[in-house]
Amino acid sequence: MEQEENRIPEQQSGEAVPQEQVSGEAAAKEKKQQGWDTYEMLHDLVYMLAVITLIFVFFFRLVGVSGSSMYPTFYDRDYLVLESNFLYRTPEYGDVVVLNEPSWNFEGPIVKRIIATEGQTVDIDFENGIVYVDGQPLDEPYIFEPTHNSNAQYGLSLEYPVTVPENCVFFMGDNRNHSSDSRISYVGCADRSCILGRVLLRIIPGKQTNEFGELTGGRDFSRIGTVK
């Protein structure tokens, strides 16, 4: 009879794993998951910033007001949101817009109100301060005072009546006697390509000023909102 070999029975259960090893593997796994979560967060943040950038390049813009030419509608250092010219294609009377044309020699873009568009005729009675478009006097509750300043004293006045050329607009500031605008001969009617966009709303109010831009008070946050 053959001698039976001595065999050691195989263990059916796994060997005990030290607690330190379990804790280390869990910590490594958690650290890896945290790293992945951070990567995903940064990835999403990059996409969000890209979308926001595209929105503010093509659809909306943020601009600040400098000066008092649009008083009392705007104060110096009001911050405004524009509907970009990517969307804004049809200027209309009463629209408040931002324009830029280097040949005007202004210090950057300007904020003004459209008074007339192509084909319309503008006439101004500077003695009585009345603006006429196509023979009809304008009702202008937005202005600070009647339009008396023609810039004639500087030899810069347009000759009236003025018919707005094709694809152009005639614009003025609401602070009529302290504004450089279409009444100046070297500015005149602006081509629509000069319009950067239409003002939609005021998001940060500047400190209160008078018609000369002199500080008269603090910020009035009730002025936040749409612009007419």
C-alpha positions in Angstrom: 0.0 0.0 0.0 1.4 3.3 -1.1 2.1 5.7 1.7 -0.3 8.6 1.6 1.5 11.9 1.0 1.2 14.4 3.8 -0.7 17.4 2.4 -1.5 20.7 3.9 -5.1 21.6 3.3 -5.5 24.8 1.3 -7.0 27.7 3.3 -10.5 28.5 2.1 -10.6 31.9 3.6 -8.3 34.8 2.6 -5.5 36.1 4.8 -6.3 38.9 7.2 -5.3 42.3 5.7 -3.7 44.8 8.1 -6.0 47.8 9.0 -3.2 50.2 8.0 -3.2 48.9 4.5 -7.0 49.2 4.2 -6.9 52.8 5.5 -4.1 53.7 3.0 -5.9 52.2 0.0 -9.2 54.1 1.0 -7.3 57.3 1.4 -5.6 56.9 -1.9 -8.9 56.2 -3.6 -10.5 59.2 -1.9 -7.6 61.4 -2.9 -7.9 60.2 -6.5 -11.6 60.9 -6.5 -11.0 64.4 -5.1 -8.4 65.1 -7.8 -10.9 64.0 -10.5 -13.6 66.2 -8.9 -11.2 69.1 -9.0 -10.4 68.5 -12.6 -14.1 68.3 -13.5 -14.8 71.5 -11.6 -11.9 73.3 -13.4 -13.1 71.9 -16.8 -16.7 73.2 -16.1 -15.3 76.6 -15.0 -13.3 77.0 -18.2 -16.4 76.3 -20.3 -18.5 78.7 -18.2 -16.0 81.5 -18.6 -15.8 80.8 -22.4 -19.6 81.0 -22.6 -19.7 84.2 -20.5 -17.0 85.7 -22.7 -18.8 84.9 -25.9 -22.1 86.4 -24.5 -20.4 89.6 -23.6 -18.5 89.8 -26.9 -21.4 89.1 -29.2 -24.5 89.8 -27.3 -24.0 92.2 -24.4 -21.4 94.7 -23.3 -20.6 96.5 -20.0 -19.6 100.2 -20.3 -19.1 103.0 -17.8 -20.4 106.6 -18.2 -17.9 109.4 -18.1 -19.1 113.0 -17.8 -22.5 114.6 -17.5 -23.7 115.0 -21.1 -26.6 112.6 -20.5 -27.7 114.1 -17.2 -30.2 113.6 -15.6 -30.6 110.2 -17.3 -27.1 109.2 -16.4 -24.6 110.4 -13.8 -20.9 110.2 -14.1 -19.6 106.6 -13.5 -22.9 104.9 -13.9 -22.3 101.4 -15.3 -24.5 100.2 -18.1 -25.3 96.9 -19.9 -25.6 97.2 -23.7 -27.4 95.1 -26.2 -24.5 94.6 -28.6 -24.8 95.7 -32.3 -24.6 91.9 -33.1 -28.3 91.9 -32.0 -29.2 95.6 -32.2 -29.7 96.3 -35.9 -32.5 98.9 -36.2 -31.9 102.2 -34.4 -35.1 104.1 -33.5 -36.0 107.5 -32.1 -35.4 107.6 -28.3 -32.9 104.7 -28.2 -30.0 105.5 -25.9 -26.9 104.1 -27.6 -23.1 104.0 -27.3 -21.2 105.3 -30.3 -17.5 105.4 -31.2 -15.8 107.1 -34.1 -12.1 108.0 -33.8 -12.3 111.0 -36.1 -14.5 112.8 -33.6 -11.5 113.1 -31.3 -13.6 112.3 -28.2 -11.9 110.4 -25.4 -13.4 107.0 -26.2 -17.0 105.9 -26.8 -19.9 108.3 -26.0 -23.4 107.7 -24.7 -26.2 109.6 -26.5 -29.9 109.5 -27.5 -31.0 109.0 -31.1 -33.2 111.9 -32.2 -33.8 111.0 -35.9 -32.9 108.2 -38.3 -32.3 108.0 -42.1 -34.6 110.1 -44.2 -35.9 112.2 -41.4 -35.4 116.0 -41.2 -34.2 117.7 -38.0 -34.7 121.4 -37.3 -34.0 123.2 -34.0 -35.5 126.4 -32.7 -32.6 127.4 -30.5 -34.3 130.5 -29.2 -37.2 128.6 -27.8 -35.3 125.4 -27.3 -37.6 123.2 -29.4 -36.4 120.3 -31.5 -38.5 119.4 -34.6 -38.4 116.1 -36.5 -40.2 116.1 -39.9 -41.9 119.3 -38.8 -43.3 118.0 -35.5 -42.0 119.2 -32.2 -40.6 116.5 -30.0 -42.0 115.8 -26.5 -38.8 115.3 -24.6 -39.4 114.6 -20.9 -35.9 113.1 -20.6 -33.9 116.3 -21.1 -32.5 118.5 -18.4 -33.4 121.8 -20.0 -34.5 123.1 -23.5 -32.1 123.0 -26.4 -30.5 126.4 -26.6 -26.9 125.6 -27.4 -26.2 125.6 -31.2 -22.4 125.8 -30.8 -22.6 128.8 -33.2 -20.4 130.8 -30.9 -17.6 128.4 -31.7 -18.3 128.3 -35.5 -19.2 124.6 -35.1 -22.9 124.7 -35.7 -24.7 122.7 -38.5 -27.0 124.4 -40.9 -30.6 123.5 -40.3 -32.8 121.9 -41.3 -30.7 118.7 -41.6 -31.9 115.6 -43.5 -30.3 112.4 -42.0 -28.4 110.5 -44.8 -29.0 106.8 -45.5 -27.7 104.4 -42.8 -27.1 107.3 -40.4 -28.6 108.7 -37.2 -28.8 112.2 -35.6 -28.0 112.0 -31.9 -27.9 114.4 -28.9 -27.2 114.2 -25.2 -30.0 114.7 -22.7 -28.0 117.5 -21.0 -28.6 119.6 -24.1 -26.5 122.6 -23.3 -23.5 120.7 -22.1 -23.2 118.0 -24.7 -21.0 117.4 -27.8 -23.1 115.6 -30.4 -24.6 115.8 -33.9 -25.1 119.6 -33.5 -21.3 120.0 -34.0 -20.4 120.4 -37.6 -17.4 117.9 -37.6 -19.6 115.3 -35.9 -23.0 115.7 -37.7 -25.0 112.6 -38.5 -23.3 109.3 -37.5 -23.1 106.2 -39.6 -24.9 103.3 -38.0 -21.6 101.4 -38.0 -20.4 103.7 -35.2 -23.1 102.3 -32.9 -21.6 99.8 -30.5 -25.0 98.9 -29.0 -28.2 100.1 -27.2 -28.3 100.7 -23.5 -30.6 98.2 -21.8 -30.1 98.9 -18.1 -28.1 100.5 -15.4 -26.4 98.0 -13.1 -24.2 100.2 -10.9 -25.3 103.8 -10.2 -22.7 106.5 -10.0 -22.6 109.1 -7.3 -25.1 111.9 -7.7 -23.9 114.9 -9.7 -25.3 118.0 -11.2 -25.5 119.1 -14.8 -21.8 120.1 -14.7 -20.7 116.7 -13.3 -20.0 118.1 -9.9 -20.6 115.7 -7.0 -23.7 116.4 -5.0 -24.5 113.1 -3.2 -23.9 109.4 -2.8 -25.1 106.5 -4.8 -28.8 106.1 -5.3 -29.4 102.3 -5.7 -33.0 102.9 -6.6 -31.7 104.0 -10.0 -30.6 100.4 -10.9 -32.8 99.1 -13.7 -33.9 99.7 -17.3 -33.2 102.9 -19.1 -35.7 105.0 -21.2 
